[in-house]
Amino acid sequence: MAKLPVTNPPSGAEPAESKSNSAQAAICRHVLGVLGRPVDFLRITVRQITSEGHRVNVVVGPDMATARIAHSYFITSDELGKVLNSTPIITKQY
């Protein structure tokens, strides 16, 4: 059985999953940058809903057993994660 040579992807190519993670990280940075960081912040989740739309939840609480969603936004962004629109509008809270 012949073995096929292993080739690395071109250095400029980035896997789709990596691009998605980069975009989600950019969205998280934007939301927390505008909103501020809650005192009892646990995590922020970003779920892709459509090709450009994401649901962003800011989870707070003393621990995961008593966590709650303090802020939730529907965000539209470009492929790099630049936020184009938010419903509701993100305002400084902390």
Rosetta constraint file for C-alpha pairs under 8 A:
AtomPair CA 9 CA 13 HARMONIC 6.41 0.50
AtomPair CA 14 CA 18 HARMONIC 6.55 0.50
AtomPair CA 14 CA 19 HARMONIC 6.68 0.50
AtomPair CA 15 CA 19 HARMONIC 6.46 0.50
AtomPair CA 16 CA 20 HARMONIC 6.20 0.50
AtomPair CA 17 CA 21 HARMONIC 6.19 0.50
AtomPair CA 18 CA 22 HARMONIC 6.12 0.50
AtomPair CA 19 CA 23 HARMONIC 6.15 0.50
AtomPair CA 19 CA 79 HARMONIC 7.92 0.50
AtomPair CA 19 CA 80 HARMONIC 7.40 0.50
AtomPair CA 20 CA 24 HARMONIC 6.15 0.50
AtomPair CA 20 CA 79 HARMONIC 7.85 0.50
AtomPair CA 21 CA 25 HARMONIC 6.09 0.50
AtomPair CA 22 CA 26 HARMONIC 6.21 0.50
AtomPair CA 22 CA 80 HARMONIC 7.14 0.50
AtomPair CA 22 CA 81 HARMONIC 7.25 0.50
AtomPair CA 23 CA 27 HARMONIC 6.27 0.50
AtomPair CA 23 CA 79 HARMONIC 6.57 0.50
AtomPair CA 23 CA 80 HARMONIC 4.92 0.50
AtomPair CA 23 CA 81 HARMONIC 3.85 0.50
AtomPair CA 23 CA 82 HARMONIC 7.54 0.50
AtomPair CA 24 CA 28 HARMONIC 6.24 0.50
AtomPair CA 24 CA 46 HARMONIC 6.32 0.50
AtomPair CA 24 CA 81 HARMONIC 6.18 0.50
AtomPair CA 25 CA 29 HARMONIC 6.23 0.50
AtomPair CA 25 CA 81 HARMONIC 7.60 0.50
AtomPair CA 26 CA 30 HARMONIC 6.19 0.50
AtomPair CA 26 CA 80 HARMONIC 7.55 0.50
AtomPair CA 26 CA 81 HARMONIC 5.20 0.50
AtomPair CA 26 CA 82 HARMONIC 6.83 0.50
AtomPair CA 27 CA 31 HARMONIC 6.19 0.50
AtomPair CA 27 CA 46 HARMONIC 7.87 0.50
AtomPair CA 27 CA 77 HARMONIC 7.98 0.50
AtomPair CA 27 CA 81 HARMONIC 5.43 0.50
AtomPair CA 27 CA 82 HARMONIC 6.74 0.50
AtomPair CA 27 CA 83 HARMONIC 6.52 0.50
AtomPair CA 28 CA 32 HARMONIC 6.15 0.50
AtomPair CA 28 CA 44 HARMONIC 6.86 0.50
AtomPair CA 28 CA 45 HARMONIC 7.92 0.50
AtomPair CA 28 CA 46 HARMONIC 7.44 0.50
AtomPair CA 29 CA 33 HARMONIC 5.76 0.50
AtomPair CA 30 CA 34 HARMONIC 6.24 0.50
AtomPair CA 30 CA 83 HARMONIC 7.38 0.50
AtomPair CA 31 CA 35 HARMONIC 5.83 0.50
AtomPair CA 31 CA 36 HARMONIC 7.89 0.50
AtomPair CA 31 CA 90 HARMONIC 7.14 0.50
AtomPair CA 32 CA 36 HARMONIC 5.06 0.50
AtomPair CA 32 CA 37 HARMONIC 5.96 0.50
AtomPair CA 33 CA 37 HARMONIC 7.86 0.50
AtomPair CA 34 CA 90 HARMONIC 6.64 0.50
AtomPair CA 34 CA 91 HARMONIC 6.25 0.50
AtomPair CA 34 CA 92 HARMONIC 5.56 0.50
AtomPair CA 35 CA 90 HARMONIC 6.22 0.50
AtomPair CA 35 CA 91 HARMONIC 5.52 0.50
AtomPair CA 35 CA 92 HARMONIC 4.36 0.50
AtomPair CA 35 CA 93 HARMONIC 5.40 0.50
AtomPair CA 35 CA 94 HARMONIC 6.45 0.50
AtomPair CA 36 CA 92 HARMONIC 6.09 0.50
AtomPair CA 36 CA 93 HARMONIC 6.14 0.50
AtomPair CA 36 CA 94 HARMONIC 4.69 0.50
AtomPair CA 37 CA 41 HARMONIC 6.65 0.50
AtomPair CA 37 CA 94 HARMONIC 6.01 0.50
AtomPair CA 38 CA 60 HARMONIC 7.32 0.50
AtomPair CA 38 CA 94 HARMONIC 6.03 0.50
AtomPair CA 40 CA 60 HARMONIC 5.34 0.50
AtomPair CA 40 CA 61 HARMONIC 5.27 0.50
AtomPair CA 40 CA 62 HARMONIC 6.06 0.50
AtomPair CA 41 CA 58 HARMONIC 7.69 0.50
AtomPair CA 41 CA 59 HARMONIC 6.40 0.50
AtomPair CA 41 CA 60 HARMONIC 4.51 0.50
AtomPair CA 41 CA 61 HARMONIC 6.57 0.50
AtomPair CA 42 CA 58 HARMONIC 7.96 0.50
AtomPair CA 42 CA 59 HARMONIC 5.61 0.50
AtomPair CA 42 CA 60 HARMONIC 5.02 0.50
AtomPair CA 42 CA 61 HARMONIC 6.53 0.50
AtomPair CA 42 CA 62 HARMONIC 7.86 0.50
AtomPair CA 42 CA 63 HARMONIC 7.41 0.50
AtomPair CA 42 CA 64 HARMONIC 7.69 0.50
AtomPair CA 42 CA 67 HARMONIC 7.81 0.50
AtomPair CA 43 CA 58 HARMONIC 6.27 0.50
AtomPair CA 43 CA 59 HARMONIC 5.32 0.50
AtomPair CA 43 CA 60 HARMONIC 7.04 0.50
AtomPair CA 44 CA 56 HARMONIC 7.02 0.50
AtomPair CA 44 CA 57 HARMONIC 5.65 0.50
AtomPair CA 44 CA 58 HARMONIC 4.54 0.50
AtomPair CA 44 CA 59 HARMONIC 5.86 0.50
AtomPair CA 45 CA 55 HARMONIC 7.95 0.50
AtomPair CA 45 CA 56 HARMONIC 5.59 0.50
AtomPair CA 45 CA 57 HARMONIC 5.24 0.50
AtomPair CA 45 CA 58 HARMONIC 6.64 0.50
AtomPair CA 45 CA 59 HARMONIC 7.80 0.50
AtomPair CA 46 CA 54 HARMONIC 6.33 0.50
AtomPair CA 46 CA 55 HARMONIC 5.73 0.50
AtomPair CA 46 CA 56 HARMONIC 4.60 0.50
AtomPair CA 46 CA 57 HARMONIC 6.72 0.50
AtomPair CA 47 CA 54 HARMONIC 5.40 0.50
AtomPair CA 47 CA 55 HARMONIC 5.22 0.50
AtomPair CA 47 CA 56 HARMONIC 6.56 0.50
AtomPair CA 48 CA 52 HARMONIC 7.74 0.50
AtomPair CA 48 CA 53 HARMONIC 6.07 0.50
AtomPair CA 48 CA 54 HARMONIC 4.36 0.50
AtomPair CA 48 CA 55 HARMONIC 6.49 0.50
AtomPair CA 49 CA 53 HARMONIC 5.34 0.50
AtomPair CA 49 CA 54 HARMONIC 5.13 0.50
AtomPair CA 49 CA 55 HARMONIC 6.64 0.50
AtomPair CA 50 CA 54 HARMONIC 6.86 0.50
AtomPair CA 52 CA 76 HARMONIC 5.28 0.50
AtomPair CA 52 CA 77 HARMONIC 5.40 0.50
AtomPair CA 52 CA 78 HARMONIC 6.25 0.50
AtomPair CA 52 CA 79 HARMONIC 7.38 0.50
AtomPair CA 53 CA 74 HARMONIC 6.89 0.50
AtomPair CA 53 CA 75 HARMONIC 5.59 0.50
AtomPair CA 53 CA 76 HARMONIC 4.41 0.50
AtomPair CA 53 CA 77 HARMONIC 6.53 0.50
AtomPair CA 54 CA 74 HARMONIC 5.74 0.50
AtomPair CA 54 CA 75 HARMONIC 5.09 0.50
AtomPair CA 54 CA 76 HARMONIC 6.25 0.50
AtomPair CA 54 CA 77 HARMONIC 7.85 0.50
AtomPair CA 55 CA 72 HARMONIC 7.17 0.50
AtomPair CA 55 CA 73 HARMONIC 5.80 0.50
AtomPair CA 55 CA 74 HARMONIC 4.68 0.50
AtomPair CA 55 CA 75 HARMONIC 6.24 0.50
AtomPair CA 56 CA 72 HARMONIC 5.60 0.50
AtomPair CA 56 CA 73 HARMONIC 5.13 0.50
AtomPair CA 56 CA 74 HARMONIC 6.32 0.50
AtomPair CA 56 CA 75 HARMONIC 7.09 0.50
AtomPair CA 57 CA 69 HARMONIC 6.23 0.50
AtomPair CA 57 CA 70 HARMONIC 7.60 0.50
AtomPair CA 57 CA 71 HARMONIC 5.83 0.50
AtomPair CA 57 CA 72 HARMONIC 4.45 0.50
AtomPair CA 57 CA 73 HARMONIC 6.56 0.50
AtomPair CA 58 CA 69 HARMONIC 5.69 0.50
AtomPair CA 58 CA 70 HARMONIC 5.81 0.50
AtomPair CA 58 CA 71 HARMONIC 5.12 0.50
AtomPair CA 58 CA 72 HARMONIC 6.32 0.50
AtomPair CA 59 CA 67 HARMONIC 6.43 0.50
AtomPair CA 59 CA 68 HARMONIC 5.57 0.50
AtomPair CA 59 CA 69 HARMONIC 4.48 0.50
AtomPair CA 59 CA 70 HARMONIC 5.88 0.50
AtomPair CA 59 CA 71 HARMONIC 7.38 0.50
AtomPair CA 60 CA 67 HARMONIC 5.53 0.50
AtomPair CA 60 CA 68 HARMONIC 5.60 0.50
AtomPair CA 60 CA 69 HARMONIC 6.28 0.50
AtomPair CA 60 CA 70 HARMONIC 6.21 0.50
AtomPair CA 61 CA 66 HARMONIC 6.03 0.50
AtomPair CA 61 CA 67 HARMONIC 4.50 0.50
AtomPair CA 61 CA 68 HARMONIC 6.29 0.50
AtomPair CA 62 CA 66 HARMONIC 6.76 0.50
AtomPair CA 62 CA 67 HARMONIC 6.96 0.50
AtomPair CA 63 CA 67 HARMONIC 5.99 0.50
AtomPair CA 73 CA 86 HARMONIC 6.39 0.50
AtomPair CA 73 CA 87 HARMONIC 5.60 0.50
AtomPair CA 73 CA 88 HARMONIC 6.01 0.50
AtomPair CA 73 CA 89 HARMONIC 7.92 0.50
AtomPair CA 73 CA 90 HARMONIC 7.81 0.50
AtomPair CA 74 CA 86 HARMONIC 5.69 0.50
AtomPair CA 74 CA 87 HARMONIC 5.18 0.50
AtomPair CA 74 CA 88 HARMONIC 7.25 0.50
AtomPair CA 75 CA 83 HARMONIC 6.72 0.50
AtomPair CA 75 CA 84 HARMONIC 7.46 0.50
AtomPair CA 75 CA 85 HARMONIC 5.75 0.50
AtomPair CA 75 CA 86 HARMONIC 4.53 0.50
AtomPair CA 75 CA 87 HARMONIC 6.54 0.50
AtomPair CA 76 CA 83 HARMONIC 6.02 0.50
AtomPair CA 76 CA 84 HARMONIC 5.53 0.50
AtomPair CA 76 CA 85 HARMONIC 5.23 0.50
AtomPair CA 76 CA 86 HARMONIC 6.51 0.50
AtomPair CA 77 CA 81 HARMONIC 5.42 0.50
AtomPair CA 77 CA 82 HARMONIC 5.26 0.50
AtomPair CA 77 CA 83 HARMONIC 4.38 0.50
AtomPair CA 77 CA 84 HARMONIC 5.03 0.50
AtomPair CA 77 CA 85 HARMONIC 7.04 0.50
AtomPair CA 78 CA 82 HARMONIC 5.50 0.50
AtomPair CA 78 CA 83 HARMONIC 6.87 0.50
AtomPair CA 78 CA 84 HARMONIC 7.11 0.50
AtomPair CA 85 CA 89 HARMONIC 7.87 0.50
AtomPair CA 86 CA 90 HARMONIC 6.73 0.50
